[in-house]
Amino acid sequence: MGHLLQVKDLQTQFTTEAGKVKAVDGVTFHIDEREIVGFVGESGCGKSMTQLSIMQLIPNPPGRIVGGEVLFEGDDLLKYDSGSSEMRNIRGSKISMVFQEPMTSLNPVLTINEQLCETMQLHMGLSRVDARKRAIQLLKEVGIPAAESRIDDYPHQFSGGMRQRVMIAIALACNPKLIIADEPTTALDVTTQAVLLELMKDLVERHNTSLALVTHNLGVVARYAHRIYVMYAGRIVEAGPSRQIFANPRHPYTMGLLGSVPRLDDPRDKELVPIQGLPPNLAKMPSTCAFLPRCPYSTSRCENSPRPSLTEVGERHLAACYLNQEEHALENNK
């Protein structure tokens, strides 16, 4: 069985005064049907740009997809122009996106009814009456009370959490195969975050939809994602099943991310350790490992070798680090 989405060597660059910025630098990953996959990393690591590249929503200029393949159900989406009818048919109907800030994603001068029904009339050919019925049903499904009357309200009449529920309803409207949620709970308080993430998990399971969950919050992916891709400086540095990555992180950056967040099972006096230094300038990327200046485990090999590629360090577990390659070689030679 093939993958629902398979991304191969995706490269997205931005032209700036400082030079070419490699926002997405040779990213390869896959998402299977009915799977929740997490993309983790600090701000500016390329998580969101990777997802926007899949949807061909990169602003051009200054951005441009310069290489790679995005195979969705076996069809390469990059062969279509970003404004083509083929790409417009895929956006919303086959692949939907829930953005970070619902107030900027919803049109402030249109009612919720108009925004929900437009998608269904366009992609599913529903009449206005049928689209409205389905819209009310979707609003009920995402937990909006009094959906029959609230459907005619405007976005500003909803709270932040309720607006994000509307965005989830719009994303589900045309029964997509894949939903990309780009930091969907960042602007919300912790309690609302938990409620919305549980809701998304239930909905994707009920609708047999796959979910790409983009976040900098490791707690979120620990609870919901089946597999995780850890990104740093435009590249994937570690990938594998969630349990393995949390139990046995194999890249120093992943270790640093896990060491800098509190855990309930840690001793109360355990101190959190921040990752020292800053991410590299993407316009002046070194030829060595991008994490090298911040890495507490670096060796002379790291300093004198080109950046390591993703290598198997366990079952379905990959990491881009020379330390792991040496350990793995020793284990295999025993």
N, C-alpha and C positions, 0 to 999 in steps of 0.2 A: 504494500500500500504506500502510495506517495504521500509526501507532506502537503498539508493545506497551503502553507506559505513557505517558500524556500528562498532565502536571500543569499546570493553568492557574491563575495568580493565587492560590496557596495561602496562607492566612493562619491562623496559630495563635497564640493569645494566652494568657498566664498572668496571673491576678489575684493581685497581691502587695500587701503593705502600702505599697510605694513607688508603686503604681499598676499600670496595664496594661503588661505586658511583651510586645512584639511579637517573639516568638521566631522565627517564620517570617512574613516581611513581603512578601507578594505574589510568591511564587516560581513561576516557569514554566520547565518543562524537559520533555524527552522521552527515552525509552529505546526503541531498536528491538530487534527479535528478534536473538538471538545477538550482542549488543553488550555490551562492557565499558565502563561509564561511571564516571568518577571524580568524587567530590565532595570538594573540598579547602578548608581554611581552619583558622584557629586555634580553640582550644577556645571554646565558647560562641557560635560564629558561626551556628548553626542547622542544621548538616549533619545531625546525628542526629535533631533534632526534625522535620525535613522528612521523613525516612524513617519515623519513628514515626507521623507524621500520616497517611502513605499507608496504613499498616497499622491505623490507628485505635487506637493503643496509647498515646495521650496520657492521663495520669491526670486525670480530671475529677471534682470540682475538684482542683487549681486551673486546669488547662489546658482549652482549648476550641478546636476548629477553627471559625473564624468566617466563613470564605469560601473560595471557589475550587472547582475541580473536580479529581478524580483519576480520569481515564479509563483503565481497564485493560481491554484488548481491547474498547474502545468503551463500556464500562459504567462509570458514575460510582459509585465506591465510597462516596462521601460521602453518597449517598442512603440507605445502610444504617446502621442503628444499630450502634454499636461492639460490642455484645453479641449482635447478631442472628445467626441461623443462616447467612445469606448471607455475612456477614463471617467467621464462623468457618470456613466452607467454603473461603474464599479463602486465609485464613492457613494456611500449611503445605502446602496442596495446589497452589495456583496461585502464591502468593508466599511465599517462605521467608525467614527472617532468621537471620543468624549474628551473635551479640552479642559485645561487647568482652571480657567476662570470663566464660569458660566455667564457672568454678566456681559463679558465682551463677545461671547459666542452666540448669544441669543440677540435677535434684532429687537431693539427697545421699542420700535414703533408698530410692531405686529403682535397680535394676540398669540397666545400659546396655541390655540386652535389653528390659526393660519400657518404657523411654523411647523406644526406636526403634520397637518394635512397635506401641505405642499409636497413633502417628500413622498407620501404614499400615493398621491395622485400622479406624480411624475413617474415614479419607478414601478408602481403596482397597477396603475391604470384604474384606481378606485374612483367611484363617484364622490361628490362632496359629502353626501349623506353617509355613505359607507365609511369614508375616511374619518368623518367625525365620530362615528360609532367606535371605530377601532382606536381612535385617539383617546377617547374617554376610557376605554378598556385598558389601554397602556398606562394612562395616568393612575388608574386604580392599582394596576400591577406594581407600579413603582412607589406606591404608598402615599399618593396625594389625596387628602380627604376632600369630600364634596367635589369630586372631579367634574361632575356634570355642570356645575356653575363656574368652577375655577378655570375651566378650559377657555373661557372668554376673557380672562384677565391678561394683563400685560406683565412682562418679566419683572418690572420694578415692584409689583405687588406681591412678589414671592421673596422669602428669605433665601440666603445663600444655599442652604442645604436643599430647599425645595426647588430652586433653579437647577441645581445639579441633578436632581431627580428627573426634571423635565428633559435635561440633556440626555440622560440615560434612556428615557422613553423615546426620544427622537432617534437615538442610536439603534434602538431595537425595532423601530417602526417597520422596516422592510425585511425583517428576519435575515440579517446579515450572517455570513459564515464566520466573520472575524470582527471583534470590536477592539479598537486600540484605545486604551484609557491613559491619557497623558497627564500624570500627576492629578488624578481626578479629585483628590480630597485636600489638596494643599491649602486652599483658602478657607477651610472649614475647621470648626473646633473639634477636639479629639472625640467627643461622644458622637457627633454627627458623622465624623469620618468612619468610625467603627460600624455604625448603622448602615451607611451607604455601601461600604465594602462587602458587608454580609449580603446586602440586597443584590449587588452586582454578581456575587458568587452564585447566589440562588438563581438569578435570572439566566446567567449563561448556562447553568446546568439544565434548567427547565427548557430553554430554547435550543439546546445542543449547539451552542455557539462557542468559539474559541475566544480567549481574551489575552491580549498583550497588555500587561500592567507596568507602566513606566513610573518609577518612583525613586526617591532618594532614601525612603524609609524602609530599613531592613525588616522591621517588625511586620510590615504589611506583606512583604513577599514571603516571609517565613510562614505566615498563616495561610496564605491563599495560593501561592504559585507552586506548580508541580516541578518546574525547572526554572533555573535562574541564569541570566547572562549578566556578568559584572563588566561594566564599561569604564574605561579610563582613557582620556585624551583621544577620543574618536575611534578607539579600538576595543574589541572584546578581550579582556585579560583572563577571565575565568568563566567556565560554563559547566553546568552539571545539574543533577537532581538537587532540589532544595535541601533535603536532609543531609546529603553529603557535604554540600558547601557550608552549611552551618556547623556540622559536626567536625568537619576536617577541611577548613579552607586551605588552599594550596598556593595562593598568590599573596604576596605581602600586602597588596592594596586591600584585598578582601579581609585579610587578618586585621588590618588597620581600621576598616569600616566597622567590623564586629567589635573591636576593642574600644571603639569610641562611643558606643551606645550602651545604656544600662540594661541589665537583664535581671529578671525577677529571681533567677536561681543563683545569682552571684552573691558572695558574702557582702554584708552591708558596708564593710570598710574598704571594699575594693575600689581603687581609684580608676576613673576613666582615662584612657590615654589618647589624646588627640593625634591625628596624623600631622607631623611637622611639615612646614614648607607650603608651597603653593603649586597648583597644577602648571604644566609647561605652557608656554606661548605656542598656540597651534600654528602660527605663521612661521615659527622658527623651531620646528621639531628636530630633536637630536636624532642621530642615526642609531644610537644605543637605546636601551629600554627607557621609555618615557618616565617611568616611576623611579628611576635610578637615584636622582638627587634627594628623594624623600624616603628611600628604602633603608630600613635598619639592618637588612641581611645582605647588602650588596657585597660582591667579591670583585677581584681584579678581572675575572672572566666577564662579569657584567659590564665593566668599564671599557673593555677592549673588544667586545663582540657586537655585531649588529643586533637589533632588538629581537628577542626570542619570539618564535611563532607559537601558536596554541599547540600543545602536545598532550597526549593522553597521560593522565596521572592516576587514573583509577577507572572503574567501570562507568562509562559514559561521562567521565569527569575530565575536563581539559583545563590546562592553565598555561599561560605564556610566561614562564619563569625558568631560568637556567638551574636554579636549586632543585626544582622538581624533576627536571630531566636527568640530573645526576643521580638523585635518589631512585628514580624509576629504573634507570639502567642498572643500578646496584641490585635492586629487588629482582629484576628479571634475570640477572646473571647468577643468582644464588642457586 
